[in-house]
Amino acid sequence: MRTNAVRSAFPPSARHQRGAALIEYSIVTMLAVIVLVAQPNIILELIDSLRKAYASFTYALSLGWL
């Protein structure tokens, strides 16, 4: 029983950590693909929102003297 307590105190091996990272990256990638495939207009909306944000940013820079 004592050996189990000692074993659980050690961090997981690098092999298990690599496997966990692979699963996490796979899940995030699958979710990103699903979002992009489900709504093809989302890329256009993203580009439009970036344009608006940049226009607002440059406008705020032009009013720097206020």
PDB file of N, CA, C and O in Angstrom:
ATOM      1  N   MET A   1       0.816  -1.182   0.000  1.00  0.00           N
ATOM      2  CA  MET A   1       0.000   0.000   0.000  1.00  0.00           C
ATOM      3  C   MET A   1       0.866   1.254   0.000  1.00  0.00           C
ATOM      4  O   MET A   1       0.523   2.260  -0.620  1.00  0.00           O
ATOM      5  N   ARG A   2       1.974   1.181   0.692  1.00  0.00           N
ATOM      6  CA  ARG A   2       2.856   2.335   0.763  1.00  0.00           C
ATOM      7  C   ARG A   2       3.499   2.628  -0.602  1.00  0.00           C
ATOM      8  O   ARG A   2       3.752   3.790  -0.921  1.00  0.00           O
ATOM      9  N   THR A   3       3.759   1.621  -1.388  1.00  0.00           N
ATOM     10  CA  THR A   3       4.378   1.840  -2.695  1.00  0.00           C
ATOM     11  C   THR A   3       3.454   2.629  -3.613  1.00  0.00           C
ATOM     12  O   THR A   3       3.933   3.410  -4.435  1.00  0.00           O
ATOM     13  N   ASN A   4       2.150   2.446  -3.496  1.00  0.00           N
ATOM     14  CA  ASN A   4       1.220   3.218  -4.313  1.00  0.00           C
ATOM     15  C   ASN A   4       1.272   4.691  -3.957  1.00  0.00           C
ATOM     16  O   ASN A   4       1.200   5.549  -4.837  1.00  0.00           O
ATOM     17  N   ALA A   5       1.396   4.989  -2.669  1.00  0.00           N
ATOM     18  CA  ALA A   5       1.474   6.384  -2.247  1.00  0.00           C
ATOM     19  C   ALA A   5       2.752   7.035  -2.760  1.00  0.00           C
ATOM     20  O   ALA A   5       2.745   8.207  -3.137  1.00  0.00           O
ATOM     21  N   VAL A   6       3.830   6.294  -2.775  1.00  0.00           N
ATOM     22  CA  VAL A   6       5.098   6.833  -3.259  1.00  0.00           C
ATOM     23  C   VAL A   6       5.054   7.007  -4.771  1.00  0.00           C
ATOM     24  O   VAL A   6       5.553   8.006  -5.290  1.00  0.00           O
ATOM     25  N   ARG A   7       4.484   6.079  -5.464  1.00  0.00           N
ATOM     26  CA  ARG A   7       4.410   6.161  -6.927  1.00  0.00           C
ATOM     27  C   ARG A   7       3.560   7.342  -7.383  1.00  0.00           C
ATOM     28  O   ARG A   7       3.899   7.988  -8.375  1.00  0.00           O
ATOM     29  N   SER A   8       2.476   7.638  -6.692  1.00  0.00           N
ATOM     30  CA  SER A   8       1.612   8.734  -7.117  1.00  0.00           C
ATOM     31  C   SER A   8       2.242  10.092  -6.853  1.00  0.00           C
ATOM     32  O   SER A   8       1.791  11.097  -7.404  1.00  0.00           O
ATOM     33  N   ALA A   9       3.277  10.142  -6.021  1.00  0.00           N
ATOM     34  CA  ALA A   9       3.948  11.407  -5.743  1.00  0.00           C
ATOM     35  C   ALA A   9       4.850  11.833  -6.897  1.00  0.00           C
ATOM     36  O   ALA A   9       5.178  13.014  -7.008  1.00  0.00           O
ATOM     37  N   PHE A  10       5.257  10.906  -7.755  1.00  0.00           N
ATOM     38  CA  PHE A  10       6.117  11.235  -8.877  1.00  0.00           C
ATOM     39  C   PHE A  10       5.290  11.821 -10.016  1.00  0.00           C
ATOM     40  O   PHE A  10       4.148  11.411 -10.226  1.00  0.00           O
ATOM     41  N   PRO A  11       5.860  12.783 -10.760  1.00  0.00           N
ATOM     42  CA  PRO A  11       5.129  13.339 -11.907  1.00  0.00           C
ATOM     43  C   PRO A  11       4.996  12.298 -13.014  1.00  0.00           C
ATOM     44  O   PRO A  11       5.778  11.349 -13.071  1.00  0.00           O
ATOM     45  N   PRO A  12       4.018  12.470 -13.885  1.00  0.00           N
ATOM     46  CA  PRO A  12       3.852  11.509 -14.983  1.00  0.00           C
ATOM     47  C   PRO A  12       5.050  11.557 -15.929  1.00  0.00           C
ATOM     48  O   PRO A  12       5.747  12.567 -16.024  1.00  0.00           O
ATOM     49  N   SER A  13       5.267  10.470 -16.608  1.00  0.00           N
ATOM     50  CA  SER A  13       6.418  10.389 -17.508  1.00  0.00           C
ATOM     51  C   SER A  13       6.211  11.279 -18.731  1.00  0.00           C
ATOM     52  O   SER A  13       5.095  11.709 -19.021  1.00  0.00           O
ATOM     53  N   ALA A  14       7.291  11.542 -19.432  1.00  0.00           N
ATOM     54  CA  ALA A  14       7.234  12.389 -20.617  1.00  0.00           C
ATOM     55  C   ALA A  14       6.378  11.751 -21.704  1.00  0.00           C
ATOM     56  O   ALA A  14       5.730  12.453 -22.480  1.00  0.00           O
ATOM     57  N   ARG A  15       6.374  10.433 -21.758  1.00  0.00           N
ATOM     58  CA  ARG A  15       5.575   9.749 -22.774  1.00  0.00           C
ATOM     59  C   ARG A  15       4.084  10.004 -22.556  1.00  0.00           C
ATOM     60  O   ARG A  15       3.355  10.251 -23.516  1.00  0.00           O
ATOM     61  N   HIS A  16       3.628   9.946 -21.312  1.00  0.00           N
ATOM     62  CA  HIS A  16       2.221  10.217 -21.029  1.00  0.00           C
ATOM     63  C   HIS A  16       1.878  11.680 -21.292  1.00  0.00           C
ATOM     64  O   HIS A  16       0.777  11.985 -21.751  1.00  0.00           O
ATOM     65  N   GLN A  17       2.802  12.575 -21.008  1.00  0.00           N
ATOM     66  CA  GLN A  17       2.550  13.987 -21.260  1.00  0.00           C
ATOM     67  C   GLN A  17       2.461  14.260 -22.752  1.00  0.00           C
ATOM     68  O   GLN A  17       1.623  15.052 -23.184  1.00  0.00           O
ATOM     69  N   ARG A  18       3.306  13.622 -23.542  1.00  0.00           N
ATOM     70  CA  ARG A  18       3.229  13.792 -24.992  1.00  0.00           C
ATOM     71  C   ARG A  18       1.905  13.284 -25.527  1.00  0.00           C
ATOM     72  O   ARG A  18       1.321  13.898 -26.419  1.00  0.00           O
ATOM     73  N   GLY A  19       1.433  12.188 -25.003  1.00  0.00           N
ATOM     74  CA  GLY A  19       0.158  11.647 -25.445  1.00  0.00           C
ATOM     75  C   GLY A  19      -0.991  12.570 -25.104  1.00  0.00           C
ATOM     76  O   GLY A  19      -1.920  12.722 -25.897  1.00  0.00           O
ATOM     77  N   ALA A  20      -0.944  13.188 -23.937  1.00  0.00           N
ATOM     78  CA  ALA A  20      -1.994  14.118 -23.534  1.00  0.00           C
ATOM     79  C   ALA A  20      -1.978  15.358 -24.420  1.00  0.00           C
ATOM     80  O   ALA A  20      -3.038  15.859 -24.796  1.00  0.00           O
ATOM     81  N   ALA A  21      -0.802  15.856 -24.754  1.00  0.00           N
ATOM     82  CA  ALA A  21      -0.698  17.032 -25.611  1.00  0.00           C
ATOM     83  C   ALA A  21      -1.231  16.726 -27.005  1.00  0.00           C
ATOM     84  O   ALA A  21      -1.893  17.565 -27.616  1.00  0.00           O
ATOM     85  N   LEU A  22      -0.951  15.549 -27.504  1.00  0.00           N
ATOM     86  CA  LEU A  22      -1.448  15.161 -28.819  1.00  0.00           C
ATOM     87  C   LEU A  22      -2.970  15.144 -28.838  1.00  0.00           C
ATOM     88  O   LEU A  22      -3.585  15.615 -29.795  1.00  0.00           O
ATOM     89  N   ILE A  23      -3.570  14.613 -27.804  1.00  0.00           N
ATOM     90  CA  ILE A  23      -5.031  14.571 -27.718  1.00  0.00           C
ATOM     91  C   ILE A  23      -5.598  15.981 -27.633  1.00  0.00           C
ATOM     92  O   ILE A  23      -6.591  16.285 -28.292  1.00  0.00           O
ATOM     93  N   GLU A  24      -4.983  16.847 -26.831  1.00  0.00           N
ATOM     94  CA  GLU A  24      -5.470  18.221 -26.700  1.00  0.00           C
ATOM     95  C   GLU A  24      -5.386  18.958 -28.035  1.00  0.00           C
ATOM     96  O   GLU A  24      -6.345  19.617 -28.438  1.00  0.00           O
ATOM     97  N   TYR A  25      -4.258  18.853 -28.718  1.00  0.00           N
ATOM     98  CA  TYR A  25      -4.110  19.506 -30.014  1.00  0.00           C
ATOM     99  C   TYR A  25      -5.103  18.952 -31.032  1.00  0.00           C
ATOM    100  O   TYR A  25      -5.635  19.705 -31.848  1.00  0.00           O
ATOM    101  N   SER A  26      -5.354  17.664 -30.992  1.00  0.00           N
ATOM    102  CA  SER A  26      -6.310  17.057 -31.918  1.00  0.00           C
ATOM    103  C   SER A  26      -7.711  17.588 -31.674  1.00  0.00           C
ATOM    104  O   SER A  26      -8.431  17.892 -32.624  1.00  0.00           O
ATOM    105  N   ILE A  27      -8.103  17.702 -30.426  1.00  0.00           N
ATOM    106  CA  ILE A  27      -9.444  18.200 -30.103  1.00  0.00           C
ATOM    107  C   ILE A  27      -9.591  19.651 -30.540  1.00  0.00           C
ATOM    108  O   ILE A  27     -10.605  20.012 -31.137  1.00  0.00           O
ATOM    109  N   VAL A  28      -8.601  20.485 -30.254  1.00  0.00           N
ATOM    110  CA  VAL A  28      -8.675  21.897 -30.646  1.00  0.00           C
ATOM    111  C   VAL A  28      -8.716  22.027 -32.162  1.00  0.00           C
ATOM    112  O   VAL A  28      -9.468  22.846 -32.690  1.00  0.00           O
ATOM    113  N   THR A  29      -7.922  21.234 -32.869  1.00  0.00           N
ATOM    114  CA  THR A  29      -7.915  21.282 -34.329  1.00  0.00           C
ATOM    115  C   THR A  29      -9.251  20.838 -34.902  1.00  0.00           C
ATOM    116  O   THR A  29      -9.760  21.452 -35.839  1.00  0.00           O
ATOM    117  N   MET A  30      -9.823  19.775 -34.346  1.00  0.00           N
ATOM    118  CA  MET A  30     -11.131  19.312 -34.822  1.00  0.00           C
ATOM    119  C   MET A  30     -12.199  20.368 -34.590  1.00  0.00           C
ATOM    120  O   MET A  30     -13.037  20.590 -35.464  1.00  0.00           O
ATOM    121  N   LEU A  31     -12.193  21.020 -33.443  1.00  0.00           N
ATOM    122  CA  LEU A  31     -13.178  22.069 -33.177  1.00  0.00           C
ATOM    123  C   LEU A  31     -13.013  23.241 -34.144  1.00  0.00           C
ATOM    124  O   LEU A  31     -14.004  23.790 -34.626  1.00  0.00           O
ATOM    125  N   ALA A  32     -11.781  23.622 -34.426  1.00  0.00           N
ATOM    126  CA  ALA A  32     -11.547  24.715 -35.368  1.00  0.00           C
ATOM    127  C   ALA A  32     -12.038  24.357 -36.763  1.00  0.00           C
ATOM    128  O   ALA A  32     -12.635  25.193 -37.441  1.00  0.00           O
ATOM    129  N   VAL A  33     -11.798  23.137 -37.195  1.00  0.00           N
ATOM    130  CA  VAL A  33     -12.257  22.699 -38.516  1.00  0.00           C
ATOM    131  C   VAL A  33     -13.777  22.666 -38.566  1.00  0.00           C
ATOM    132  O   VAL A  33     -14.370  23.081 -39.562  1.00  0.00           O
ATOM    133  N   ILE A  34     -14.410  22.182 -37.518  1.00  0.00           N
ATOM    134  CA  ILE A  34     -15.876  22.127 -37.483  1.00  0.00           C
ATOM    135  C   ILE A  34     -16.467  23.525 -37.567  1.00  0.00           C
ATOM    136  O   ILE A  34     -17.439  23.743 -38.290  1.00  0.00           O
ATOM    137  N   VAL A  35     -15.893  24.473 -36.840  1.00  0.00           N
ATOM    138  CA  VAL A  35     -16.402  25.847 -36.869  1.00  0.00           C
ATOM    139  C   VAL A  35     -16.230  26.446 -38.254  1.00  0.00           C
ATOM    140  O   VAL A  35     -17.139  27.106 -38.758  1.00  0.00           O
ATOM    141  N   LEU A  36     -15.086  26.228 -38.872  1.00  0.00           N
ATOM    142  CA  LEU A  36     -14.844  26.804 -40.192  1.00  0.00           C
ATOM    143  C   LEU A  36     -15.694  26.152 -41.274  1.00  0.00           C
ATOM    144  O   LEU A  36     -16.087  26.823 -42.228  1.00  0.00           O
ATOM    145  N   VAL A  37     -15.983  24.879 -41.153  1.00  0.00           N
ATOM    146  CA  VAL A  37     -16.785  24.187 -42.157  1.00  0.00           C
ATOM    147  C   VAL A  37     -18.271  24.475 -41.956  1.00  0.00           C
ATOM    148  O   VAL A  37     -19.016  24.593 -42.929  1.00  0.00           O
ATOM    149  N   ALA A  38     -18.696  24.587 -40.731  1.00  0.00           N
ATOM    150  CA  ALA A  38     -20.119  24.783 -40.442  1.00  0.00           C
ATOM    151  C   ALA A  38     -20.606  26.137 -40.933  1.00  0.00           C
ATOM    152  O   ALA A  38     -21.727  26.248 -41.428  1.00  0.00           O
ATOM    153  N   GLN A  39     -19.784  27.159 -40.803  1.00  0.00           N
ATOM    154  CA  GLN A  39     -20.180  28.495 -41.227  1.00  0.00           C
ATOM    155  C   GLN A  39     -19.099  29.057 -42.149  1.00  0.00           C
ATOM    156  O   GLN A  39     -18.121  29.627 -41.667  1.00  0.00           O
ATOM    157  N   PRO A  40     -19.254  28.909 -43.448  1.00  0.00           N
ATOM    158  CA  PRO A  40     -18.218  29.401 -44.351  1.00  0.00           C
ATOM    159  C   PRO A  40     -18.084  30.925 -44.330  1.00  0.00           C
ATOM    160  O   PRO A  40     -17.036  31.450 -44.706  1.00  0.00           O
ATOM    161  N   ASN A  41     -19.120  31.641 -43.900  1.00  0.00           N
ATOM    162  CA  ASN A  41     -19.052  33.096 -43.855  1.00  0.00           C
ATOM    163  C   ASN A  41     -18.241  33.605 -42.667  1.00  0.00           C
ATOM    164  O   ASN A  41     -17.977  34.804 -42.577  1.00  0.00           O
ATOM    165  N   ILE A  42     -17.851  32.746 -41.781  1.00  0.00           N
ATOM    166  CA  ILE A  42     -17.141  33.198 -40.587  1.00  0.00           C
ATOM    167  C   ILE A  42     -15.784  33.799 -40.933  1.00  0.00           C
ATOM    168  O   ILE A  42     -15.316  34.695 -40.231  1.00  0.00           O
ATOM    169  N   ILE A  43     -15.151  33.332 -41.988  1.00  0.00           N
ATOM    170  CA  ILE A  43     -13.866  33.902 -42.398  1.00  0.00           C
ATOM    171  C   ILE A  43     -14.072  35.319 -42.914  1.00  0.00           C
ATOM    172  O   ILE A  43     -13.283  36.213 -42.606  1.00  0.00           O
ATOM    173  N   LEU A  44     -15.118  35.529 -43.690  1.00  0.00           N
ATOM    174  CA  LEU A  44     -15.412  36.874 -44.180  1.00  0.00           C
ATOM    175  C   LEU A  44     -15.770  37.807 -43.030  1.00  0.00           C
ATOM    176  O   LEU A  44     -15.377  38.974 -43.035  1.00  0.00           O
ATOM    177  N   GLU A  45     -16.505  37.308 -42.055  1.00  0.00           N
ATOM    178  CA  GLU A  45     -16.840  38.124 -40.887  1.00  0.00           C
ATOM    179  C   GLU A  45     -15.586  38.477 -40.095  1.00  0.00           C
ATOM    180  O   GLU A  45     -15.464  39.595 -39.594  1.00  0.00           O
ATOM    181  N   LEU A  46     -14.668  37.547 -39.979  1.00  0.00           N
ATOM    182  CA  LEU A  46     -13.416  37.808 -39.270  1.00  0.00           C
ATOM    183  C   LEU A  46     -12.599  38.878 -39.985  1.00  0.00           C
ATOM    184  O   LEU A  46     -12.065  39.783 -39.345  1.00  0.00           O
ATOM    185  N   ILE A  47     -12.499  38.780 -41.295  1.00  0.00           N
ATOM    186  CA  ILE A  47     -11.755  39.775 -42.071  1.00  0.00           C
ATOM    187  C   ILE A  47     -12.404  41.143 -41.935  1.00  0.00           C
ATOM    188  O   ILE A  47     -11.711  42.146 -41.766  1.00  0.00           O
ATOM    189  N   ASP A  48     -13.724  41.190 -42.008  1.00  0.00           N
ATOM    190  CA  ASP A  48     -14.444  42.456 -41.876  1.00  0.00           C
ATOM    191  C   ASP A  48     -14.241  43.074 -40.492  1.00  0.00           C
ATOM    192  O   ASP A  48     -14.028  44.280 -40.373  1.00  0.00           O
ATOM    193  N   SER A  49     -14.308  42.255 -39.462  1.00  0.00           N
ATOM    194  CA  SER A  49     -14.121  42.788 -38.110  1.00  0.00           C
ATOM    195  C   SER A  49     -12.687  43.270 -37.898  1.00  0.00           C
ATOM    196  O   SER A  49     -12.468  44.255 -37.192  1.00  0.00           O
ATOM    197  N   LEU A  50     -11.708  42.590 -38.498  1.00  0.00           N
ATOM    198  CA  LEU A  50     -10.324  43.060 -38.402  1.00  0.00           C
ATOM    199  C   LEU A  50     -10.139  44.386 -39.133  1.00  0.00           C
ATOM    200  O   LEU A  50      -9.407  45.255 -38.661  1.00  0.00           O
ATOM    201  N   ARG A  51     -10.792  44.546 -40.271  1.00  0.00           N
ATOM    202  CA  ARG A  51     -10.726  45.822 -40.997  1.00  0.00           C
ATOM    203  C   ARG A  51     -11.320  46.949 -40.167  1.00  0.00           C
ATOM    204  O   ARG A  51     -10.748  48.035 -40.080  1.00  0.00           O
ATOM    205  N   LYS A  52     -12.474  46.684 -39.555  1.00  0.00           N
ATOM    206  CA  LYS A  52     -13.118  47.711 -38.730  1.00  0.00           C
ATOM    207  C   LYS A  52     -12.262  48.060 -37.519  1.00  0.00           C
ATOM    208  O   LYS A  52     -12.140  49.231 -37.161  1.00  0.00           O
ATOM    209  N   ALA A  53     -11.675  47.059 -36.892  1.00  0.00           N
ATOM    210  CA  ALA A  53     -10.823  47.310 -35.726  1.00  0.00           C
ATOM    211  C   ALA A  53      -9.595  48.122 -36.126  1.00  0.00           C
ATOM    212  O   ALA A  53      -9.185  49.021 -35.392  1.00  0.00           O
ATOM    213  N   TYR A  54      -9.006  47.817 -37.273  1.00  0.00           N
ATOM    214  CA  TYR A  54      -7.828  48.559 -37.722  1.00  0.00           C
ATOM    215  C   TYR A  54      -8.202  49.989 -38.088  1.00  0.00           C
ATOM    216  O   TYR A  54      -7.445  50.919 -37.811  1.00  0.00           O
ATOM    217  N   ALA A  55      -9.366  50.172 -38.709  1.00  0.00           N
ATOM    218  CA  ALA A  55      -9.821  51.522 -39.039  1.00  0.00           C
ATOM    219  C   ALA A  55     -10.049  52.333 -37.765  1.00  0.00           C
ATOM    220  O   ALA A  55      -9.691  53.510 -37.709  1.00  0.00           O
ATOM    221  N   SER A  56     -10.633  51.721 -36.758  1.00  0.00           N
ATOM    222  CA  SER A  56     -10.835  52.409 -35.482  1.00  0.00           C
ATOM    223  C   SER A  56      -9.499  52.742 -34.826  1.00  0.00           C
ATOM    224  O   SER A  56      -9.336  53.815 -34.246  1.00  0.00           O
ATOM    225  N   PHE A  57      -8.556  51.830 -34.921  1.00  0.00           N
ATOM    226  CA  PHE A  57      -7.229  52.045 -34.341  1.00  0.00           C
ATOM    227  C   PHE A  57      -6.519  53.210 -35.020  1.00  0.00           C
ATOM    228  O   PHE A  57      -5.949  54.066 -34.344  1.00  0.00           O
ATOM    229  N   THR A  58      -6.547  53.248 -36.342  1.00  0.00           N
ATOM    230  CA  THR A  58      -5.878  54.341 -37.048  1.00  0.00           C
ATOM    231  C   THR A  58      -6.587  55.666 -36.804  1.00  0.00           C
ATOM    232  O   THR A  58      -5.936  56.709 -36.739  1.00  0.00           O
ATOM    233  N   TYR A  59      -7.897  55.643 -36.667  1.00  0.00           N
ATOM    234  CA  TYR A  59      -8.632  56.869 -36.343  1.00  0.00           C
ATOM    235  C   TYR A  59      -8.233  57.370 -34.959  1.00  0.00           C
ATOM    236  O   TYR A  59      -8.031  58.569 -34.770  1.00  0.00           O
ATOM    237  N   ALA A  60      -8.119  56.474 -34.003  1.00  0.00           N
ATOM    238  CA  ALA A  60      -7.710  56.866 -32.653  1.00  0.00           C
ATOM    239  C   ALA A  60      -6.283  57.418 -32.660  1.00  0.00           C
ATOM    240  O   ALA A  60      -5.981  58.350 -31.914  1.00  0.00           O
ATOM    241  N   LEU A  61      -5.411  56.862 -33.484  1.00  0.00           N
ATOM    242  CA  LEU A  61      -4.053  57.395 -33.586  1.00  0.00           C
ATOM    243  C   LEU A  61      -4.042  58.790 -34.198  1.00  0.00           C
ATOM    244  O   LEU A  61      -3.222  59.627 -33.822  1.00  0.00           O
ATOM    245  N   SER A  62      -4.942  59.042 -35.132  1.00  0.00           N
ATOM    246  CA  SER A  62      -4.976  60.360 -35.761  1.00  0.00           C
ATOM    247  C   SER A  62      -5.480  61.426 -34.796  1.00  0.00           C
ATOM    248  O   SER A  62      -5.209  62.610 -34.996  1.00  0.00           O
ATOM    249  N   LEU A  63      -6.199  61.035 -33.766  1.00  0.00           N
ATOM    250  CA  LEU A  63      -6.688  61.978 -32.761  1.00  0.00           C
ATOM    251  C   LEU A  63      -5.757  62.041 -31.558  1.00  0.00           C
ATOM    252  O   LEU A  63      -6.186  62.411 -30.465  1.00  0.00           O
ATOM    253  N   GLY A  64      -4.518  61.694 -31.739  1.00  0.00           N
ATOM    254  CA  GLY A  64      -3.565  61.637 -30.641  1.00  0.00           C
ATOM    255  C   GLY A  64      -3.317  62.975 -29.971  1.00  0.00           C
ATOM    256  O   GLY A  64      -2.891  63.002 -28.816  1.00  0.00           O
ATOM    257  N   TRP A  65      -3.564  64.077 -30.645  1.00  0.00           N
ATOM    258  CA  TRP A  65      -3.314  65.393 -30.069  1.00  0.00           C
ATOM    259  C   TRP A  65      -4.379  65.793 -29.059  1.00  0.00           C
ATOM    260  O   TRP A  65      -4.180  66.756 -28.319  1.00  0.00           O
ATOM    261  N   LEU A  66      -5.501  65.087 -29.005  1.00  0.00           N
ATOM    262  CA  LEU A  66      -6.563  65.454 -28.054  1.00  0.00           C
ATOM    263  C   LEU A  66      -6.182  65.077 -26.697  1.00  0.00           C
ATOM    264  O   LEU A  66      -6.943  65.303 -25.757  1.00  0.00           O
TER     265      LEU A  66
END
